[in-house]
Amino acid sequence: MYQTAQELEAQMPDATKLLSDEPEMESSLHYKQLALLVSCLEWFWRDRNNFFIGANLTVYFSRQQLRNRDFRGPDFFLVKNTEKKERLSWVVWEEEGKYPDLIIELLSNTTASIDRNLKKELYQNRFRTPEYFWFDPESLEFAGFRLVGEQYQAIAPNPQGWLWSEVLDLYLGIEAGKLRYFIPEGSLVLTPEEAAERLAEQLRSLGVDPDT
C-alpha cells in the first residue's frame, strides 16, 4: 500500500532520542588525524554557516538499520547546504533526506576490509555520496573515489599525489605523514594554530613583537 512521505516519517522513531553509537577510534594517531581534518576545514570555512561536519558520528538512515543495530557511521563526513549547528547524530529523515556529500574513513587493521568493501558499497549504493576517500594514518595508504553514474571511479592523483575534491574545491594529500587539505594553487590549508604562528612570524619580520 502506498504511503506518503508524512506517513513514512511518522513511523520513524523520535529523532531526539537517537544518540551517536560509534565505537572508540583505534589509536591516538587516528584521533589526531580526525581532529586535524575537522579543525582545518572549520577554520578555512569559518565565514560559512551552511555546512555540517560529522566526526565519528552515527548516520541514521532507516528503521531496518536501527533494528539491526547496523550503524555504519563514517569517521569524517561533510554535508553541504544545511544548517551549521550541533547535532547528537545525523538523522537522514530529519535532515530533508540529505546524506553526506563527502566521507573520509581512517583505515585500521580491524576496519580496513569493511571500509574498502562493505562501507564503500553502502556509500555508493545507498548514500549516493559523491566522494569517498580513505586514509591509513599508519601505512599512509590513500585513495579517493568519485561517483560517476552508478559507480565509484578512482580519482586520479596529480603529480604531487594529491586527489582533487569537487565537493571541497580543495585537494586532499599527504603532508608530513598526515592527510591535509590544499587550495587549488597548492598552498596548505592551515590549522588555527598554524595560522596564528604564521601571523606572529610576519609581525616579527616587521619588527613587531606579537607577545606584547
MITORBA-766122 format. One record per residue (C-alpha): residue number from 1; residue in one letter; x, y, z. Coordinates in Angstrom, 1 decimal. Layout:
BEGIN
  nr rest      X      Y      Z
 NUM    a      X      Y      Z
...
This chain:
BEGIN
  nr rest      X      Y      Z
   1    m    0.0    0.0    0.0
   2    y    1.4    3.4   -1.0
   3    q    2.4    5.6    1.9
   4    t    3.0    9.4    1.8
   5    a    6.3   10.9    2.9
   6    q    4.5   12.2    6.0
   7    e    3.2    8.7    6.9
   8    l    6.6    7.2    6.5
   9    e    8.2    9.9    8.7
  10    a    5.5    9.2   11.3
  11    q    6.7    5.6   11.5
  12    m   10.3    6.6   12.3
  13    p   11.5    6.8   15.9
  14    d   11.7   10.1   17.8
  15    a   15.0   11.5   16.4
  16    t   15.6   13.5   19.6
  17    k   16.4   10.2   21.3
  18    l   18.9    9.0   18.7
  19    l   22.4    9.4   20.1
  20    s   25.5    8.6   18.2
  21    d   26.6    5.0   18.8
  22    e   30.1    4.8   17.4
  23    p   33.0    2.8   18.9
  24    e   36.1    4.5   20.1
  25    m   38.8    5.2   17.5
  26    e   41.7    2.8   17.1
  27    s   44.5    4.9   18.4
  28    s   45.7    8.4   19.4
  29    l   47.1    8.6   15.8
  30    h   43.6    8.2   14.4
  31    y   42.2   10.8   16.9
  32    k   44.8   13.3   16.0
  33    q   44.2   12.8   12.2
  34    l   40.5   13.2   12.7
  35    a   40.9   16.3   14.8
  36    l   43.2   17.8   12.1
  37    l   40.7   17.2    9.3
  38    v   37.9   18.8   11.4
  39    s   39.8   21.8   12.7
  40    c   41.4   22.8    9.4
  41    l   38.2   22.8    7.4
  42    e   36.2   24.5   10.2
  43    w   38.9   27.2   10.3
  44    f   39.1   27.5    6.5
  45    w   35.3   27.8    6.2
  46    r   34.9   29.9    9.3
  47    d   32.9   32.5    7.5
  48    r   30.3   29.9    6.2
  49    n   27.3   28.7    8.1
  50    n   25.8   26.3    5.6
  51    f   27.6   23.0    6.3
  52    f   27.9   20.3    8.9
  53    i   31.0   18.2    9.7
  54    g   30.4   14.9   11.5
  55    a   33.4   13.3   13.3
  56    n   32.9    9.6   14.4
  57    l   29.2   10.3   14.4
  58    t   26.4    7.9   13.6
  59    v   24.3    8.4   10.4
  60    y   20.8    7.0   10.9
  61    f   19.0    6.3    7.6
  62    s   16.4    3.5    8.1
  63    r   14.3    1.6   10.5
  64    q   16.0   -1.6    9.3
  65    q   19.3   -0.2   10.3
  66    l   18.0    0.7   13.7
  67    r   16.5   -2.8   14.2
  68    n   19.8   -4.5   13.2
  69    r   22.0   -2.0   15.2
  70    d   23.8   -1.6   11.8
  71    f   25.3    1.8   12.4
  72    r   27.7    2.4    9.5
  73    g   29.0    5.7   10.9
  74    p   31.8    7.4    9.0
  75    d   34.9    8.7   10.7
  76    f   34.5   12.0    8.9
  77    f   31.7   13.3    6.8
  78    l   30.6   16.6    5.3
  79    v   27.1   17.7    4.5
  80    k   26.8   20.9    2.5
  81    n   23.8   23.3    2.2
  82    t   22.5   22.5    5.6
  83    e   22.3   24.4    8.9
  84    k   25.5   24.7   10.8
  85    k   24.6   23.6   14.4
  86    e   25.4   21.0   17.0
  87    r   23.9   17.5   16.5
  88    l   23.9   14.3   18.6
  89    s   23.8   12.3   15.4
  90    w   22.9   12.7   11.7
  91    v   19.3   11.6   11.2
  92    v   18.6   11.5    7.4
  93    w   14.8   11.7    7.7
  94    e   15.1   14.8   10.0
  95    e   17.5   16.5    7.6
  96    e   15.4   16.7    4.4
  97    g   16.7   13.3    3.3
  98    k   20.2   14.6    3.0
  99    y   23.1   12.1    3.0
 100    p   26.8   13.1    3.3
 101    d   28.4   14.8    0.3
 102    l   31.9   13.6    1.2
 103    i   33.1   10.8    3.5
 104    i   36.6   10.0    4.8
 105    e   37.4    6.8    6.6
 106    l   40.5    6.3    8.6
 107    l   41.7    2.8    8.0
 108    s   43.0    0.5   10.7
 109    n   43.8   -3.2   11.0
 110    t   40.3   -4.0   12.2
 111    t   38.3   -1.8    9.9
 112    a   40.2   -1.7    6.6
 113    s   38.4   -4.6    5.0
 114    i   35.0   -3.2    5.9
 115    d   35.9    0.4    4.8
 116    r   37.3   -0.9    1.4
 117    n   34.3   -3.1    0.7
 118    l   31.1   -3.0    2.7
 119    k   31.2    0.7    3.5
 120    k   32.2    1.6    0.0
 121    e   29.2   -0.3   -1.4
 122    l   26.9    1.4    1.2
 123    y   28.1    4.9    0.4
 124    q   27.9    4.2   -3.3
 125    n   24.6    2.4   -3.5
 126    r   22.5    3.7   -0.5
 127    f   24.0    7.0    0.5
 128    r   24.9    8.0   -3.1
 129    t   27.7   10.1   -1.5
 130    p   29.5   12.0   -4.4
 131    e   33.0   11.5   -3.0
 132    y   34.6    8.8   -0.7
 133    f   38.2    8.8    0.5
 134    w   40.1    6.6    2.8
 135    f   43.5    7.1    4.6
 136    d   45.5    4.9    6.8
 137    p   47.4    7.0    9.4
 138    e   49.9    4.3   10.0
 139    s   50.7    2.9    6.5
 140    l   49.7    6.1    4.7
 141    e   47.5    4.2    2.2
 142    f   45.4    6.8    0.5
 143    a   42.6    6.5   -2.1
 144    g   39.7    8.5   -3.3
 145    f   36.6    7.8   -5.4
 146    r   34.0   10.0   -7.2
 147    l   30.5    8.8   -8.1
 148    v   30.2    8.6  -11.8
 149    g   26.7    7.5  -12.8
 150    e   26.0    4.5  -10.6
 151    q   29.6    3.5   -9.7
 152    y   32.6    4.9   -7.8
 153    q   35.5    5.7  -10.1
 154    a   39.0    6.2   -8.7
 155    i   40.2    9.8   -8.6
 156    a   43.5   10.2  -10.5
 157    p   46.3   11.8   -8.4
 158    n   48.1   15.0   -9.6
 159    p   51.9   15.0   -9.8
 160    q   52.2   15.5   -6.0
 161    g   50.0   12.5   -5.4
 162    w   47.1   14.7   -4.2
 163    l   43.5   14.0   -5.1
 164    w   41.1   16.7   -6.2
 165    s   37.8   17.0   -4.3
 166    e   35.0   18.7   -6.3
 167    v   32.9   18.8   -3.1
 168    l   35.5   20.7   -1.2
 169    d   37.1   22.6   -4.1
 170    l   40.3   21.6   -2.5
 171    y   43.0   18.9   -2.9
 172    l   43.5   16.2   -0.3
 173    g   47.1   15.0    0.1
 174    i   49.7   13.7    2.5
 175    e   52.0   16.2    4.2
 176    a   54.4   15.1    6.9
 177    g   52.6   11.8    7.4
 178    k   49.2   13.5    7.8
 179    l   46.2   13.8    5.5
 180    r   45.8   17.6    4.8
 181    y   43.9   20.0    2.6
 182    f   45.5   22.1   -0.1
 183    i   44.0   25.0   -2.1
 184    p   44.0   24.8   -5.9
 185    e   47.2   26.9   -6.1
 186    g   48.9   24.3   -3.9
 187    s   49.2   26.1   -0.5
 188    l   48.5   24.1    2.6
 189    v   45.2   24.8    4.4
 190    l   46.4   25.8    7.9
 191    t   45.1   24.9   11.3
 192    p   44.2   27.8   13.6
 193    e   47.4   27.3   15.5
 194    e   49.5   27.3   12.3
 195    a   47.7   30.4   11.1
 196    a   48.4   32.2   14.3
 197    e   52.1   31.2   14.2
 198    r   52.4   32.4   10.6
 199    l   50.9   35.7   11.6
 200    a   53.3   36.0   14.5
 201    e   56.2   35.3   12.2
 202    q   55.1   38.0    9.8
 203    l   54.8   40.5   12.6
 204    r   58.3   39.7   13.9
 205    s   59.6   40.2   10.4
 206    l   58.2   43.7   10.5
 207    g   59.9   44.3   13.9
 208    v   56.7   43.9   15.9
 209    d   56.6   41.7   19.0
 210    p   53.3   39.7   18.8
 211    d   53.6   38.8   22.5
 212    t   53.4   42.4   23.7
